[in-house]
Amino acid sequence: MTHVRYPATPLKIGVMILTLVMLVAMLLASNPILAAFLCFSSLITAMLHFNVFESTADTHSLNRIDLGIQITFLALSIVKAFALGGGA
């Protein structure tokens, strides 16, 4: 089995920083409209991950960390959007 390792680029680092900033914003958001916007944005950043990173078989730690952050952002933003938007 060969290990695939693509180099880190500024674009890959930028995607990870963007996702981290949006994750922190989502955790601090108390406005349901902002939470819904960030929930939708989590889908866009997940798509961006798969467009920027070449392969999920990449063994580079940046790929694995970003994929974990993307999944966390997606799951938490959905829960937060439903929690804030559900009570009326």
DOBA-64980 format. One line per field, with one value per residue: x negated, y, z negated of N, C-alpha, C in turn. Coordinates in pm, whole numbers, padded with zeros to 5 digits. Layout:
n.u	X,...
n.v	Y,...
n.w	Z,...
ca.u	X,...
ca.v	Y,...
ca.w	Z,...
c.u	X,...
c.v	Y,...
c.w	Z,...
REM end
This chain:
n.u	-00085,-00066,-00155,00015,-00072,-00012,-00140,-00123,00058,00098,00369,00499,00438,00568,00838,00873,00832,01041,01260,01222,01256,01524,01642,01592,01739,01992,02025,02039,02263,02586,02806,03076,03094,02834,02717,02845,02746,02473,02494,02570,02340,02158,02203,02112,01839,01762,01794,01603,01374,01348,01302,01061,00868,00687,00739,00909,00755,00515,00243,00147,00127,00265,00482,00632,00687,00833,01054,01171,01237,01421,01631,01704,01783,02001,02182,02219,02320,02565,02705,02700,02843,03099,03154,03162,03355,03578,03729,04004
n.v	-00118,00212,00530,00822,01153,01479,01809,02081,02375,02734,02783,02559,02586,02827,02752,02591,02778,02958,02789,02735,02993,03041,02833,02907,03146,03040,02897,03105,03243,03375,03452,03338,03363,03418,03181,03000,03090,03031,02758,02683,02774,02592,02371,02466,02510,02248,02140,02296,02196,01943,02025,02163,02001,01730,01451,01210,01008,01111,01129,01339,01541,01782,01751,01554,01679,01905,01780,01662,01894,02005,01816,01832,02105,02101,01919,02039,02289,02230,02123,02347,02537,02419,02416,02688,02786,02640,02701,02897
n.w	00000,00094,-00033,00004,00040,00055,00112,-00127,-00065,-00033,00016,-00090,-00361,-00402,-00367,-00591,-00799,-00746,-00796,-01068,-01178,-01110,-01252,-01519,-01519,-01483,-01720,-01901,-01822,-01877,-01749,-01560,-01278,-01195,-01282,-01111,-00866,-00902,-00926,-00669,-00546,-00641,-00485,-00242,-00295,-00343,-00089,00035,-00085,00038,00295,00285,00152,00279,00257,00052,-00030,-00093,-00309,-00448,-00737,-00749,-00575,-00707,-00954,-00869,-00749,-00973,-01119,-00941,-00946,-01214,-01229,-01052,-01180,-01437,-01363,-01245,-01463,-01635,-01481,-01467,-01741,-01813,-01636,-01689,-01923,-02001
ca.u	00000,-00145,-00100,00030,-00096,-00017,-00198,-00035,00054,00165,00514,00543,00430,00674,00966,00879,00848,01177,01351,01207,01318,01669,01680,01595,01853,02115,02036,02072,02385,02711,02910,03114,03068,02689,02690,02890,02648,02351,02527,02559,02199,02084,02214,02026,01699,01737,01774,01475,01269,01332,01251,00924,00781,00688,00792,00925,00649,00397,00205,00098,00206,00352,00604,00710,00735,00937,01174,01232,01298,01538,01739,01746,01855,02128,02271,02254,02401,02702,02764,02720,02950,03226,03177,03200,03472,03691,03811,04068
ca.v	00000,00334,00644,00940,01274,01600,01920,02185,02499,02844,02769,02457,02648,02927,02684,02549,02897,03005,02699,02757,03122,03024,02744,02990,03237,02961,02865,03228,03303,03356,03494,03223,03388,03400,03038,02935,03126,02954,02618,02672,02794,02469,02286,02523,02483,02105,02125,02360,02102,01840,02087,02210,01888,01644,01316,01171,00910,01188,01103,01462,01571,01896,01697,01484,01777,01986,01698,01652,02024,02020,01731,01892,02228,02063,01859,02136,02398,02180,02115,02483,02602,02365,02455,02830,02811,02555,02757,03023
ca.w	00000,00102,-00106,00088,-00039,00136,00034,-00181,00013,-00104,00030,-00187,-00494,-00407,-00387,-00730,-00883,-00723,-00865,-01212,-01211,-01102,-01362,-01640,-01505,-01504,-01863,-01974,-01767,-01949,-01656,-01477,-01136,-01179,-01296,-00988,-00763,-00927,-00898,-00524,-00513,-00671,-00366,-00139,-00329,-00323,00055,00064,-00126,00138,00418,00265,00122,00396,00235,-00088,-00057,-00131,-00448,-00509,-00857,-00720,-00515,-00811,-01052,-00807,-00732,-01106,-01150,-00853,-00997,-01341,-01196,-00992,-01280,-01540,-01309,-01228,-01598,-01686,-01405,-01513,-01881,-01818,-01555,-01731,-02030,-01966
c.u	-00089,-00075,-00100,00012,-00112,-00073,-00090,-00053,00121,00318,00570,00542,00540,00812,00981,00900,00989,01278,01343,01273,01471,01721,01689,01713,01984,02134,02077,02204,02505,02831,02947,03085,02919,02653,02733,02793,02519,02373,02517,02413,02116,02092,02122,01879,01665,01715,01639,01359,01243,01288,01104,00828,00799,00760,00811,00825,00519,00366,00146,00188,00300,00485,00692,00767,00849,01065,01246,01301,01424,01656,01794,01829,01993,02226,02314,02342,02545,02773,02795,02834,03087,03257,03223,03328,03595,03782,03873,04163
c.v	00124,00446,00765,01062,01393,01714,02016,02311,02609,02835,02668,02512,02752,02866,02642,02667,02953,02920,02719,02887,03109,02931,02822,03087,03163,02928,02986,03291,03273,03399,03375,03241,03369,03252,02962,02966,03044,02805,02594,02686,02670,02371,02335,02496,02335,02076,02184,02269,02000,01895,02126,02095,01783,01512,01292,01063,00979,01164,01226,01500,01689,01851,01633,01581,01859,01906,01681,01780,02045,01940,01786,02018,02197,02012,01962,02249,02353,02174,02255,02554,02550,02407,02600,02857,02736,02616,02890,03068
c.w	00000,00026,-00014,-00002,00055,00051,-00017,-00098,-00068,-00095,-00070,-00328,-00509,-00429,-00532,-00824,-00868,-00799,-01016,-01257,-01210,-01212,-01492,-01636,-01530,-01652,-01945,-01930,-01855,-01865,-01566,-01328,-01107,-01190,-01171,-00873,-00779,-00904,-00747,-00480,-00543,-00555,-00254,-00169,-00318,-00175,00096,00026,-00017,00274,00404,00239,00231,00374,00086,-00127,-00098,-00278,-00516,-00626,-00836,-00661,-00623,-00914,-00993,-00788,-00866,-01147,-01067,-00907,-01128,-01317,-01140,-01096,-01385,-01487,-01285,-01362,-01651,-01612,-01447,-01657,-01890,-01742,-01601,-01835,-01990,-02074
REM end
